Amino acid sequence: RRRGASAVHFVISGEGRVEFDGSSLDFARHDGMAVPNWTWHRLVNASKTQPAFLFTVTDRPILDAFGLYREQVDN
């Protein structure tokens, strides 16, 4: 998916990877990563049995307030 809001993800627990623009970046506990607005991305959990918990901060609320937020999902 891609969104009109930028996001910063902080990994609380678990491991995985974020895939974006044909690249991927592994993440683990205590990592932080930024996803720029309108970038195709996907978060993938590395474990089939343990969850990955991420704390995410976005600028979506202000974009919603002004009617500027948009989102596209690739099926």
C-alpha positions in Angstrom: 0.0 0.0 0.0 1.0 3.6 -0.2 -0.4 6.5 1.8 -0.4 10.3 1.6 1.0 10.5 5.1 4.6 9.9 6.1 5.2 7.4 9.0 7.9 6.6 11.5 7.9 3.0 12.9 9.6 2.1 16.2 10.0 -1.7 16.8 8.9 -2.6 20.3 9.4 -6.4 19.8 9.7 -9.0 17.1 11.6 -9.0 13.8 10.7 -8.6 10.2 11.3 -6.5 7.2 9.9 -3.5 5.4 9.7 -3.7 1.6 9.7 -0.5 -0.4 10.4 0.6 -3.9 12.0 -2.7 -4.9 14.3 -2.8 -1.8 13.9 -4.3 1.7 15.2 -3.5 5.1 15.3 -5.9 8.0 14.1 -4.7 11.4 14.4 -5.9 15.0 13.6 -4.7 18.5 14.7 -1.1 19.2 15.0 -0.2 15.4 13.3 2.8 13.9 12.5 3.4 10.3 10.8 6.2 8.3 8.5 5.6 5.3 8.1 8.7 3.1 4.7 9.6 2.0 3.3 8.0 -1.2 5.9 5.2 -1.2 4.7 1.6 -1.9 5.6 -0.4 1.2 4.8 -3.6 3.0 5.6 -4.6 6.6 6.4 -8.4 6.9 6.7 -10.3 10.2 9.7 -12.7 10.2 8.0 -15.1 12.6 5.0 -17.3 11.9 4.2 -17.7 15.6 5.3 -14.5 17.4 3.9 -11.1 16.7 5.9 -8.0 15.8 4.8 -4.9 17.7 5.6 -1.5 16.2 4.7 1.9 17.5 3.9 4.2 14.6 3.7 8.0 14.4 2.2 9.6 11.3 1.1 13.0 10.1 -2.3 11.6 8.9 -4.4 13.5 11.5 -3.4 16.9 10.1 -3.9 15.7 6.5 -7.3 14.3 7.4 -8.3 17.6 9.0 -7.6 19.5 5.7 -9.1 16.8 3.4 -5.7 16.0 1.9 -5.2 12.3 3.0 -5.3 9.6 0.4 -4.4 5.9 0.3 -4.0 3.3 -2.4 -3.9 -0.5 -1.8 -2.3 -2.8 -4.4 -4.2 -6.0 -4.7 
